[in-house]
């Protein structure tokens, strides 16, 4: 295997895990109950009773579950399960752990999803019609970031 082939193989493998399954995020299905989402995690996620210190990308959503320090590809995130005023999952919010190289994360998203449908400074939103998901990338001063997965056309769009 030559150096170019090895490098391309590494790049391809590094970004594949960022992509959720069709119109869902890993084992979470849009619209499933909060209890079902926590149970589907098989012990990985836990319920939270207070949203202090965690959040969803849209104010209309309420965090209800969390996975601390989940590694996906080459990145580590705190993952928050979100619902929009009901018992149904509406989005998954991934906050990169402190020290994450946000430009590298954004490049990974560009590599996975192509050109975004919307940009605003460092923020970007992709409409992945193939998977049926909307993927949003937000930053604050290039220091804090968040990636949000939700059903294409879902709450907040």
TIBAFI-212838 format. One record per residue (C-alpha): residue in three letters; x negated, y negated, z. Coordinates in pm, whole numbers, plus 50000, padded with zeros to 5 digits. Each point is the difference from the previous one (the first is absolute). Last residue first. Layout:
N
ALAXYZ
...
//
This chain:
157
UNK535464751351137
UNK500375001250378
UNK502005032150020
UNK499375024249711
UNK499754994049626
UNK497355027149968
UNK500075020050323
UNK497494987850252
UNK496255001050061
UNK498264971750187
UNK496294992750011
UNK498744975950264
UNK496924978550048
UNK498184979250258
UNK496764981849920
UNK500484985949648
UNK501634968950150
UNK503155020350066
UNK500425027949750
UNK502935017449834
UNK500175030049765
UNK503445011749886
UNK500905033249840
UNK503505004449855
UNK500835036549941
UNK501905019549735
UNK497045023249937
UNK499644993049626
UNK501614965750031
UNK497174988050223
UNK501034963950055
UNK496834984150137
UNK499814969850231
UNK496874979350066
UNK498674976450266
UNK496534984149966
UNK501424967549863
UNK503595007449905
UNK500385028749757
UNK503005017149841
UNK500555029049761
UNK496635014350098
UNK497535012049735
UNK499035036450027
UNK501455023350268
UNK497135022350115
UNK497024979049894
UNK501694968150114
UNK500755016850335
UNK496385011050034
UNK498874964849910
UNK502204986650283
UNK498405024350244
UNK496534989649886
UNK500944963050041
UNK501345008450350
UNK496765015750127
UNK501355015350319
UNK498294986350313
UNK503165000050210
UNK502315029149912
UNK502074996349683
UNK503694994050071
UNK502305023949815
UNK503734992150000
UNK502505026649898
UNK503404989449875
UNK503795004350017
UNK500455029250241
UNK503675003350103
UNK501534995950348
UNK501124964949918
UNK498794964350038
UNK497415001949724
UNK497765028950105
UNK496195001850017
UNK497375027150062
UNK496634985350097
UNK496645014149892
UNK496774988150164
UNK497545004349718
UNK496675015849910
UNK498624998149646
UNK497875023249784
UNK502925021649891
UNK502704996450262
UNK498735001150358
UNK502674994750265
UNK498814978550291
UNK503174997950207
UNK503235014749866
UNK503074980050095
UNK503785001350014
UNK502904975850044
UNK499014967149837
UNK502944977149922
UNK500604985049657
UNK501744967149920
UNK496764981350069
UNK498355016549700
UNK496465013850001
UNK500595022350300
UNK498434995050336
UNK497895011850287
UNK498634982150309
UNK503274999650188
UNK502605019749802
UNK501255017350311
UNK501485034650040
UNK497535018149779
UNK500625035049871
UNK496985021449921
UNK498435011149676
UNK497585029149941
UNK502075025550194
UNK501395018649700
UNK500454967849798
UNK503355013049874
UNK501324997650358
UNK499264962650013
UNK501694994749663
UNK503005021750100
UNK500494979950319
UNK499904966949811
UNK502575013149755
UNK499135005549634
UNK500774971449763
UNK496664999949822
UNK498325033850048
UNK497025002350236
UNK497665029749941
UNK497464980049793
UNK501634966749928
UNK503065003049779
UNK501134991449648
UNK497905027749843
UNK497195009850235
UNK497844971950137
UNK496844988249827
UNK497214990750239
UNK498815036249997
UNK498974997449631
UNK497614970950053
UNK496815016450126
UNK500425030849780
UNK499974979849677
UNK497034978950111
UNK498015030950098
UNK500745017249669
UNK499004968549811
UNK496694998650188
UNK499275036849936
UNK500804996349630
UNK497794969149973
UNK497105017050185
UNK500025030949777
UNK501515033450100
//
